[in-house]
Amino acid sequence: MNKFDALFEDADDIFGGTPQSKYWDISKQISDDLVQFEFDDVIMRLAVMEKMLMKIHGEEMLDKIIKNYFYENGDEIELHKKSIYMELAGKLIYRLAD
């Protein structure tokens, strides 16, 4: 069994599970270099967003604002988080094909 067979063991189950679990399943099948590259991209995006928010709200208020926003919009954030996991899994699969 080669290292990618686990992705295709059950054609009906490839999209089973949560977006988070599928991302981690896929990431385990791909070289560490590709996963690290994509993770670094996520951290870069996070850093940019934090800097943008800090310019508006200040560094001290950032955590409080984020926690309050999540409290008020938790369901929407969870849906968006799932969407991001699916996007990241797609990027890993795309990189695999390169």
Buried (B, 14 or more C-beta within 10 A) or exposed (E): EEEEEEBEEEEEEEEEEEBBEBBBBBBEBBEEEBBEEBEEEEEEEEEEEEEEBEEEEEEEEBEEEBEEEEEEEEEEBEEEEBEBBBEBBEBBEEBBEE
